[in-house]
């Protein structure tokens, strides 16, 4: 009837308690599933990142015989020659002599070499002004104690080698550019590499 107050539900009735329990269970299950899905997604993302990094750092993106490190392919020659002939070999391969601009790259190269090797650094244009083969100035160096010394009066030493078997961070030495040493070529990986990281 008009104006008659409808009965209010009793919150302690068995029906209400049963409904409330079911709702509580549903919310708990939803929260648990959501929590698990979040962590499963996180694990998949982390695993994907590891797999992607391994794929990106895989030597298969470089020509046969080259090694990949930090998105660059490196060839450690097994021949010896002058710096100019070593550089010509690199350029014939679509590469150039290595430029070392990080301590990680220096340590990678040092751990890999078994003999003294050429790097792409010289002061041919102006004595004491060291530049990489691409024209960029030297900013971080790993000279041996007392180096560079331009031969110490015994002749010009305008090119740079890494000495093997010494301290990685004190391994550079200037030598005459005509000395016969091994060398390291560096270039970007295959174009298929970029489809992996996009």
C-alpha positions, 0 to 999 in steps of 0.5 A, a space after each residue: 500500500 501507498 506509504 507502507 515501508 518495505 521490510 529491510 533485509 536482515 544481515 544475519 540471515 543464512 541466505 545473506 551470509 551465504 551470498 556474502 561468503 560467495 562474494 568474498 570467495 569470488 573476490 579472493 579468487 579474482 585477486 589471487 588469479 590477478 596476482 599470479 597473472 601479474 607475476 607470470 607476465 613479469 616472468 615472461 617479460 624478463 625471460 623475453 628480455 634475457 632471450 632477446 639479449 642472448 639473440 642480439 649478442 649472438 655471433 650469428 648476426 656477424 659474418 663467419 669468424 667474427 665475434 659480437 660484442 655490444 652490438 658490433 661485430 669484431 674480427 681478430 685477424 690471425 695474420 700480421 702486417 703493417 697498420 696500413 695493410 691491416 686497415 686495408 684488409 678491414 676496409 675490404 671486408 666493409 669494416 675498419 680498424 677498431 675504435 675503443 671508446 668504453 672500458 667494457 670494449 677495452 676489457 673485451 678486446 684485451 681478454 680475447 687477444 693472444 698477441 699484440 694487436 693494432 687498434 685504429 689510433 694514431 697521431 700522424 697529423 700532429 705529434 701528441 694529438 691522438 685521433 681515431 681512424 674516423 677522425 674523432 679525438 682520443 678521450 679515454 686512454 689505457 697507456 702503459 706507464 711511460 707511454 706514449 713516448 714517440 720512440 724515446 728518440 729512436 724514431 717516430 712511433 705514430 700508431 698504437 698497439 695493445 700489448 697482450 699479457 699485461 694490465 688491461 687498463 695499462 696496455 696501450 703502446 705507441 709503435 712505428 706504423 710499419 711494424 707487423 702485428 695482428 689487427 682487429 676489424 669492427 663493423 655493424 652486424 647483418 641487417 637482420 639484427 635490427 629486425 630483432 631489436 625493433 
